[in-house]
Amino acid sequence: MNIGTVVRNDYQGIVRYGKVNATFKGEGGWTWCEVDWVDDEKYDRAIAHRNSLSEKDHNKDFYRVDELSQIDLNKTLQTLLKLQNK
C-alpha cells in the first residue's frame, strides 16, 4: 500500500473511506498506514461511545494493511452511479 492509495475500512457496520498519508514497517514485517478519513462522524461517535463504556481510548492512529481494503475510486463511483440511476 502506498501513500495516496484510496482505502476502505469496515468498523461494526460503519463503512469508512480515506486516503493513506503515511506508511511504515512494524514488528513482524507488517505494513502500517496512517489514513486521512473523510466524512467520518458516525465512526467518531461510535468510538466516543465505546470509550465512555470502557474508560479506555479506542482511537487508532495507525491501521495494519489487513484492516484496509484498497479501492478503485473511479470504478466505485461508476458502480454507485449505476445504482442511483436504476
Order of alpha helices (4+ residues) and beta strands (2+ residues): beta-beta-beta-alpha-beta-beta-alpha
